[in-house]
Amino acid sequence: GLVEVEMNGHGEVLRLKIDPTLVAKADG
């Protein structure tokens, strides 16, 4: 997907990976 989230066993977010192209679109 465009946005991927890695979580541990406690439901805490370890990493948030965002597709650079998605950021570019949002930036205009």
CYANA upper distance limits for C-alpha pairs under 8 A (distance plus 0.5 A):
  2 LEU  CA     18 ILE  CA      6.55
  2 LEU  CA     19 ASP  CA      5.66
  2 LEU  CA     22 LEU  CA      7.47
  3 VAL  CA     16 LEU  CA      7.82
  3 VAL  CA     17 LYS  CA      6.28
  3 VAL  CA     18 ILE  CA      5.16
  3 VAL  CA     19 ASP  CA      6.83
  4 GLU  CA     16 LEU  CA      6.48
  4 GLU  CA     17 LYS  CA      5.57
  4 GLU  CA     18 ILE  CA      7.01
  5 VAL  CA     13 VAL  CA      7.20
  5 VAL  CA     14 LEU  CA      8.01
  5 VAL  CA     15 ARG  CA      6.35
  5 VAL  CA     16 LEU  CA      5.25
  5 VAL  CA     17 LYS  CA      6.79
  6 GLU  CA     13 VAL  CA      6.33
  6 GLU  CA     14 LEU  CA      5.87
  6 GLU  CA     15 ARG  CA      5.65
  6 GLU  CA     16 LEU  CA      7.07
  7 MET  CA     11 GLY  CA      6.12
  7 MET  CA     12 GLU  CA      5.89
  7 MET  CA     13 VAL  CA      4.99
  7 MET  CA     14 LEU  CA      5.77
  7 MET  CA     15 ARG  CA      7.74
  8 ASN  CA     12 GLU  CA      6.17
  8 ASN  CA     13 VAL  CA      7.23
  8 ASN  CA     14 LEU  CA      7.11
 18 ILE  CA     22 LEU  CA      7.72
 18 ILE  CA     23 VAL  CA      7.94
 19 ASP  CA     23 VAL  CA      7.23
 20 PRO  CA     24 ALA  CA      6.72
 21 THR  CA     25 LYS  CA      6.73
 22 LEU  CA     26 ALA  CA      6.78
 23 VAL  CA     27 ASP  CA      6.58
 24 ALA  CA     28 GLY  CA      6.83
